[in-house]
Amino acid sequence: MLGSIGDIYRDRLRFVLDVARIYGDVAQYRVAHMRMYQVNHPAGVGRLLHDNHRNYSKDVPAFGTLKLFLGNGLFTSDGDFWRRQRRLAQPAFHRRRVAAFAELMTDATEEMLERWQARATLGQPLEVAQEFMRLTMEVVTRALFSTSVERDIDKIGRAITTLLDDVTFRFTFPFYPPLRVPTPRNRRFLAARATLDGIVYRIIAERRNQPDEHEDLLALLMEARDEQTGEGMSDRQLRDEVVTLFLAGHETTATALTWASYLLSTHVAVARRLYAEVDETLKGRVPTASDLPNLTYTRMVIDETLRLYPPAWITNRRAIGDDAVCGYRIPADATVSISPYVTHRDPRLWENPESFDPDRFAPERSVGRPHYAYFPFGGGPRQCIGKGFALMESTLVLALLAQRHELHLVPGRRVEVQALATLRPRYGMWMAAHPR
Ligand code: HEM
């Protein structure tokens, strides 16, 4: 009666990998009354995300849960409404605009590394997953609001953490009472959402009254005008986009940096090459956006980390009409999932898929790789709007970190991956920072 629920709850990652290994490119299984399809082959992934993307909507339970928190922002909306919002938001993520955030990224990283230095002196270990979460939260908050939230940053951080933990809980327990039932959990959720909304709406109102010289993401979103109607975004819409960017813009990057640190601490030769590149390129300077083209190995370390531990490890869609994917029929209304975690470990596409080998992203070794063999940022029209932002941030943070510290896992602490909304380390990531 329950279909594959038991296997999924036991170990979601094992389950999706086994489905692909046993049943191949397109597989079907049942979760209670729902028929699920899992598409593993790059051609099928390309069909869903790109070639026939209009046939696949985000009208699935996971995005419904996220809407409680994000409203109708870019991540959760669909159809013509999403298309308009994406057109309005896209200019804010232009490469040139994003490059202007490099300095705030390195400033926030230097502040974090100063804290680490103090801990290293006292011989205290760090839980780096939390550290990176705090860092990326600060970066995205400053990018959205420049300096106008200094006094609220901790409040925002606490509210987002409460909301995110709650959404993660609701993914795992979808039958939990809805928000209108006043359970302690629901009351906590509503209070955190009210706190966050209060801050966001206050800042929007201040900006409406005094449009000034800000050059942050919020200013760009407020300036955006629809080409056809000349209209901008309403306050509600701005709120939804801002909260979406808060969420989408920090946990994913923090998780990537956490796994990169883990992989470097367990692959000494890779770490040494990284240090050599950083020392040679930066000669002790703080990196800037113009160093990025020369930090090629640093970037390959990030790319390879995102292959093995893609933070957004699965996404779902609902088929609007019937479709054929890799020769299999997908009926209208079916829920279809694609998982970069699975496709990134397909031995037909990747040599020794389980091994950490950044060189596989060198141009000569990437030739001939199918397009959707690698999709940590999704693809097609709904590809991550923050891809350039995230790659720049991770590369700059990793370069600065490698310049100053070596990270070593604390012996005796367990490291295990946990597949929630993102791929987090289940017991945190305890490391000791040693100045280089
Ligand atoms: C390593 C970091 C990141 C990863 C791995 C990542 C991954 C993804 C993926 C896979 C999607 C598509 C989801 C789907 O198709 O269902 C997505 C969408 C999105 N991401 Fe990211 N993301 C990252 C960082 C960021 C950052 C830094 C921002 C913003 C500052 C951001 C904002 C968004 C938004 C707004 C969407 C929805 C886009 C749309 O549907 O139009 N992401 N991200």
Boltz pocket constraint, residues with backbone or C-beta under 6 A from the ligand:
constraints:
  - pocket:
      binder: B
      contacts: [[A, 74], [A, 75], [A, 76], [A, 86], [A, 140], [A, 244], [A, 245], [A, 248], [A, 249], [A, 250], [A, 252], [A, 253], [A, 256], [A, 310], [A, 311], [A, 312], [A, 315], [A, 316], [A, 375], [A, 376], [A, 377], [A, 378], [A, 379], [A, 381], [A, 382], [A, 383], [A, 384], [A, 385], [A, 386], [A, 387], [A, 389], [A, 390]]
      max_distance: 6.0
